[in-house]
Amino acid sequence: MPAETITNAAPGDLFVLRNIANLLGTGSNTSSALEYALCILQVKHVVICGHHNCGGVRASLLPPNANAPHVNERIAPLRCLAEKHRDELEACESLDQKVSRLAELNVHAQLAVLRESDALKCAPRRPSLHGWIYGMNDGLLHELAAE
């Protein structure tokens, strides 16, 4: 779902970085996008938005795919997060519930990564940070965290 659609924003109002499971990493694409948004555009708000039924999150809960080594590497932090919250996730009644809960936990985890990022530390103006989850079933944005 396009970010402009779920937020009722006009085209060009949002600077969006999309990737598998909204994972912030150390790669140049993510780092340069954050740096551009924070240091050049000086955005007022940064949103980490996950979604229920996320395929990347689901993949992290399944055995690694031998044919997708780059995907396995990319979602490795999610596997660690799932292990950290194993008891909570095992209490979920279905795989879909596990995926939804891990997607929410990941939003919080990525906000923590963002807070420690060089781009945020060097930004001329500190933006407000938000954690959202998009409900694929209800079509609604749910705020998980804000500061």
C-alpha positions as CSV (number, residue, x, y, z in Angstrom):
1,M,0.0,0.0,0.0
2,P,1.5,3.4,-1.0
3,A,2.4,5.6,2.0
4,E,0.6,8.5,0.5
5,T,-2.6,6.5,0.2
6,I,-2.7,5.3,3.9
7,T,-1.8,8.8,5.2
8,N,-3.9,10.8,2.8
9,A,-0.8,12.7,1.8
10,A,-0.3,14.4,-1.6
11,P,2.3,13.0,-4.0
12,G,5.7,14.5,-3.0
13,D,4.7,15.3,0.6
14,L,6.5,12.2,2.0
15,F,10.1,11.0,1.6
16,V,9.7,7.3,1.8
17,L,12.3,4.5,2.2
18,R,10.9,1.1,1.6
19,N,12.7,-2.2,2.2
20,I,12.1,-5.8,3.4
21,A,10.5,-5.7,6.9
22,N,11.4,-2.0,7.4
23,L,14.8,-2.9,8.8
24,L,17.3,-0.1,9.3
25,G,20.7,-1.3,8.4
26,T,24.2,0.0,7.9
27,G,24.0,-0.2,4.1
28,S,24.7,2.9,2.0
29,N,21.1,3.1,0.7
30,T,19.5,3.3,4.1
31,S,22.2,5.5,5.6
32,S,22.1,7.9,2.7
33,A,18.3,8.1,2.7
34,L,18.3,8.8,6.4
35,E,21.1,11.4,6.1
36,Y,19.3,13.1,3.2
37,A,15.9,13.2,5.1
38,L,17.4,14.4,8.4
39,C,20.3,16.6,7.3
40,I,19.3,18.0,3.9
41,L,15.5,18.0,4.0
42,Q,15.4,18.5,7.8
43,V,12.2,16.6,8.1
44,K,10.0,17.3,11.2
45,H,8.8,13.7,11.6
46,V,10.3,10.3,11.0
47,V,7.9,7.3,11.0
48,I,8.9,3.7,11.2
49,C,5.8,1.9,9.8
50,G,5.5,-1.8,9.7
51,H,2.4,-3.8,8.6
52,H,0.6,-6.9,9.7
53,N,1.0,-9.9,7.4
54,C,4.5,-8.7,6.5
55,G,6.2,-11.3,4.3
56,G,9.7,-10.4,5.5
57,V,8.7,-10.9,9.1
58,R,7.0,-14.1,8.2
59,A,10.1,-15.3,6.5
60,S,12.1,-14.6,9.6
61,L,9.9,-17.1,11.5
62,L,10.5,-19.9,9.0
63,P,13.6,-21.9,8.2
64,P,16.2,-19.9,6.1
65,N,15.7,-20.3,2.4
66,A,18.9,-21.8,0.8
67,N,18.1,-20.0,-2.5
68,A,17.9,-16.5,-0.9
69,P,21.1,-15.8,1.0
70,H,20.8,-12.1,0.7
71,V,17.2,-12.2,2.1
72,N,18.5,-14.4,4.9
73,E,21.2,-11.9,5.7
74,R,18.8,-9.0,5.6
75,I,16.2,-10.6,7.9
76,A,18.8,-12.0,10.4
77,P,18.1,-9.1,12.9
78,L,14.4,-10.2,12.9
79,R,15.4,-13.8,13.7
80,C,17.4,-12.4,16.7
81,L,14.4,-10.3,17.7
82,A,12.1,-13.3,17.5
83,E,14.5,-15.3,19.7
84,K,14.7,-12.5,22.2
85,H,10.8,-12.5,22.5
86,R,10.4,-16.3,22.0
87,D,8.2,-16.9,25.0
88,E,5.8,-14.1,24.0
89,L,5.7,-15.2,20.4
90,E,5.1,-18.9,21.4
91,A,2.1,-17.8,23.3
92,C,0.5,-16.6,20.1
93,E,-2.2,-18.9,18.8
94,S,-1.3,-18.8,15.2
95,L,1.6,-18.0,12.8
96,D,-0.4,-15.0,11.6
97,Q,-0.6,-13.7,15.2
98,K,3.2,-14.3,15.6
99,V,3.9,-12.4,12.4
100,S,1.7,-9.4,13.6
101,R,3.3,-9.3,17.0
102,L,6.8,-9.6,15.7
103,A,6.1,-6.8,13.2
104,E,5.0,-4.6,16.1
105,L,8.1,-5.5,18.1
106,N,10.2,-4.8,15.1
107,V,8.8,-1.2,14.8
108,H,10.0,-0.6,18.4
109,A,13.4,-2.2,17.7
110,Q,13.9,-0.1,14.6
111,L,13.0,3.1,16.5
112,A,15.8,2.2,18.9
113,V,18.2,1.7,16.0
114,L,17.1,5.1,14.6
115,R,17.7,6.8,17.9
116,E,21.3,5.6,17.8
117,S,22.0,6.4,14.2
118,D,24.7,8.8,13.2
119,A,22.2,10.6,10.9
120,L,19.9,11.4,13.8
121,K,22.7,12.4,16.0
122,C,24.1,14.8,13.4
123,A,20.7,16.2,12.3
124,P,20.5,20.0,12.7
125,R,17.0,19.7,14.1
126,R,15.7,16.6,16.0
127,P,12.5,15.3,14.4
128,S,9.7,13.7,16.2
129,L,9.9,9.9,16.0
130,H,6.8,7.7,15.5
131,G,6.2,4.0,15.3
132,W,3.2,2.9,13.4
133,I,1.7,-0.4,12.2
134,Y,-0.7,-0.7,9.3
135,G,-3.4,-3.2,9.7
136,M,-3.8,-5.0,6.4
137,N,-7.1,-6.4,7.5
138,D,-8.7,-3.2,8.8
139,G,-6.9,-0.7,6.6
140,L,-6.1,1.4,9.6
141,L,-2.8,2.9,10.9
142,H,-2.2,2.2,14.5
143,E,0.3,4.3,16.5
144,L,2.6,2.1,18.6
145,A,5.1,4.7,19.8
146,A,5.7,8.4,19.6
147,E,8.3,10.8,21.1
